[in-house]
Amino acid sequence: EIRPTPAVQVEDEEGYFALVRAAFGQRRKTAANAIASGWDAKDAVTAAIEAAGFDARIRPEALTLEDFAKIQSALAR
């Protein structure tokens, strides 16, 4: 079923999908480690995850679409 509007509104749709792809790109890693492998800035990724209100050790499968939007917003700052 196709949605009439996106599930989550984000400013940078391409960046959002890149973030989600990076998070799930490496199995059995924490979100911080998986995302950082695509960004080459683990400290910035860890800080963004914590700024969004999550533990840096959280796994990607525990995050919702809205959670990824919060992390992306924190990374953009």
N, C-alpha and C positions, 0 to 999 in steps of 0.2 A: 504494500500500500504506500503510495507516494504522498508525502505530506504537502499541504498547500504552502506552508511556510517552514523554514528550517527549525529544527528542534531547539537550537541555541543561536542567539544573535551575537555575532562577534564582528569586530572591526576589520580584522585581517583573516579572511576565510582560508586563504592559502597557507598562512602561518599556523592557523589552528589545525588544519589537517596534517601539516608537517609535524607538529607537536605530537598529535595522537599517533601518527605512524612511528615516530621515534620511540614513543613510550611502549609500544607493543612490538617493536622491531627485534628486541632481544628477549628471549624467554627467560623466565625465572629471575629477573633482575628487579631491583626497586625502581620506582618511577624516576628518581633522581639519576641513578646510574644509566638507565636506558635513554632518557632524554639527553643527558649530558654527552653521551657518545655521538649524538647528532649535532650538538652545539659546541663541543670542545670548551665548555666553561662550567665545570661541575659546581663550583662555588656559587655562581650566579643562578644556576638551576635549583640548587638546594635552597638558596635564599628565597627564590620565587615561590617554591612549593611551601616553605614555611610562612612566607608573607600571605599566601592564599589561605592559610589556616590549617595546613595539613602537616603531619609528621613526615620528615624527610625520608623515612624508611617505608612509606606506603607503597603498595604494589599498584601498578596501573589498573588491574582489573577491579580494584576497590574504588576507583574514581568514576564519577558520572560525567556525562557530557558537560554539564554546568561546571563541575570541578575543573575540568580541563580548560574551560573558558576563563576561570579565575586564575589558573596558573599562567595561561598565556598572557593575560592582562598584567600580571605581576612581572613576567619576563620582559614585557614591552616597556616597563618603567625604567 
